[in-house]
Amino acid sequence: MQPKVLMGKRKEERFSKPGYHKRPRQEYADESDDELDEEERSQLQSDSNSSSQSTSGEVGIIESIQLKNFMCHSMLGPFRFGSNVNFVVGNNGSGKSAVLTALIVGLGGKATTTNRGSSLKVFVKDGQTSADVSITLRNQGKDAYKPDEYGNSIIVNQHISMDGSRNYKLKSETGMLISSKKDELTAILDHFNIQVDNPVSVLTQEMSKHFLQSKNEGDKYKFFMKATQLEQMKADYSYIMETKARTHDQIEQGVGLLQELRQHYLEKEERYKSIAFVSEMQSNLEDLKHKMAWAVVNETEKEIKPIKDNINIGEGRNEKYDQKLMEWQVKVNEAEEKYKAIQDKLEKISEDAQALQPQCVHLKADVQAKRKAYNEAEAHYNRSRTELKRLEKDDELLRKRIEELKNSADQISEPEKLERQKKVASLKDQLKSVRDQEVMMVQEMDQFQQAIYKDKEEYARLKAVYHPKFPSVLTALEIDNAVAANCLIDMRGIETVLLIKSNREAREVMQSNRPPKNCREAFTAEGDQVFERRYYSSDNTRPKFLSKDVEAEISHLQKEVENKMAQLSTSQQHLQTIANEIRQNEELINKCRRQEKELQIKIRRINTEITDLENVEEHQSVDISTLEDEAQENKNKMESVKRDMQQQRGILEELKNILRVAEHKLEEIKEKLHQVEEIASPVKDELNQADSEVEKSKHHWKHYEERQREHLASIKKLKDELAAKEKELKEKIAQATQICPQRIEVNRTVKSLDTEMNRLRDKINSERDHHGNREEIIKQLLEAKEKYQDAEGKVKNLKKFIKLLDQIMTERYKTYQQFRRCLTLRCKLYFDFLLRQRSYSGKISFDHKNETLSITVQPGDVNKAALNDMRSLSGGERSFSTVCFILSLWSIAESPFRCLDEFDVYMDMVNRRISMDMMLKMADSQRHRQFILLTPQSMSSLPTSNLIRILRMPDPERGQTKLNFQRRHQEEEED
């Protein structure tokens, strides 16, 4: 496998030139901390001092980045970066690190790579459902990736959801969507040599603290190996060596198995040579097989002849069945014509009856309405008559009282007279109040009676079906016995069944449109029963079995029954409610009547008390004129009631006459219907007789039709059997021809030939059991030979593969060691060169065997003091030394851009200025690369250059929340 981070082409060519390595390399020469040769130092130093005037980068550099709802920022960007040096400056919390984190995540990096969380969902701003990152990469020049599709820029859009999932959209320069697959993004990053998880490309504060500021020399060595991708090359080499070891084990196992297969093959070969042939018995058996083949043909030909004879006899009887069928078909046609004539006659009679039916229904309704009006008038008349009787009784009492007062001679005292008058006045007031209550009671009784009439009408309407054209069975029948009527209603529901003469009209009423309310079914003149979704014919010749799925029909009917039961339950509840209302109103009427009687008793009692008090008074003290006025008023009321009764009597007589006329008309229509039914009765008998004749004729016709069908079926069966036998004969002849092409005359039976063949087979098998089956032995020999040759070829191929792999890995390991030594020497040179920029002295020591890297630095001249470990340096000096180490790695590793987060945070002004000059000098020498440096400093002292761009972040918002990042070991990464 090739490493992802490759050396630049210009530098690769220099290292691969012959004669560059002047001193001989020993096996572990590069694993010690050797000093540089003077020639190597001068060569590399001249290379580092040379200033590249190459043009700006054409592929892979970042043109812009934009964030939305990312971390704690609602919107950042778009930030447009320059092609060389870019400083992102701003206060803490302004979003500098968010931009760097978004760069890693937006280009497919894992959440753990950022050291800010273990899941992508932590990057979604609090209160939002998703976050978006948009990064634009330059795609120009001859190394552009699919320039015809993407153009000069590639836009990478990433959408992160709250659940930690993400999806990509790769767009062209114009914004056209090209792909949504991660594999396409991976191909783009590989093409541009971008590794966001490589600390040389993107160095975060956490990565710097973990590797660069660690006191462990092993961590620094791991950082160097990871940055230069030597770690990946080493892992690939280890994997190949493990594969080689497993392959070698397989070869060892294969060699042992190969010996076993060779021995097995030799045994099978010896057994094959030792078997003898039984050719004579085998030849005799073959001759018997030939005779057996043609003997089978002979017997099949003998079986065909009787079948042909039976077919000829059966076909001679076909004419008899045809003649019988024709005779009975004529009889069926005559019977059906007779049936049709009688049916037309009955339909004419039924049409006459049907024409009278709507009149009968209308007259019945008219009679009911007129009878109701007459009953109401009669009730009003009876109430007036009751009122007149009461007034006459009051008049008689008043006259008696006046007569008694006039004839009375008793004297009473004045105080008693006044007391009695007061009591009489009080009783009269009570009497008036009680009579008012009686009037109100009568009005309430009238209201309750009207409510009962309405409820009974509604009850009857709910219970019965109504159609303006067709009657129901209940309205068509005249039932004098109430018990019989109620029985038919309860048991058969005749009030919900319509009578419709025509089949077509019955289908239109019941099935084409919605059936009338309360209509459950209908009957036609032919006796057909019509439901909303079903139609049952009265024809006795209908098929006995349904032609469609019986289970489906049963299921459909069960569902229909459930629906009808639900409708019936609702109607019954409504009917029950109306019946309860009728019962309650009747109970209230009875209660009012009882209260009316009580009031009448109370009125009589009060009148009696008044009469007794008035009888006690003296004749001289009685106000006779008052009683006479009251008597006169009572007479006037009587006259008014009599006049009203006279008027009501006239109305009653008029309504009675109208009712009689309506009833007379109804009786006339009923009589006409009765006459029509009497005419139709004998015609129905004729129709039933004709129907019986039709059924009888059809029965005979079907009998002969069934006989003919059975006869034809038997002939067809014989023909099918003949065809099968002839086909079998052809097959037997073909089989016999294949066994023995020339037909043989055989006089022996199949059974005798089979017996002799079995005897020969038993003898041959006995010989084979003794020596073994020849075919089986040959088969085993071929299988053993094939397995041996296959295993032998595999072992040879594996040995060749191991040999070739040893050669390749030897060369590969030499190349790996040479490549590692070159990178190590260049890193040492650049580090030493950069330290001298500030008159520092120091060195980097690599111990590849123990995998450690140590850095020693001494400010000032190396001759003045011994080199010290970086831990003895000040914070600024240590930061400067770290920057030199990073710049050394930048110089030896390829990547289109470099990102460094807060590189100068621990530096003083002098070290910061020197480090900055060094970075700017390197950037100027590598204009084909992009540098993005994050710092909280203002960078106001930078020189003016078109290669330097400063991006200032806005100050953080007040109340800006912080992300609740978790440590990497707290939860697994969600990609």
Disulfide bonds with the S-S distance in Angstrom:
none
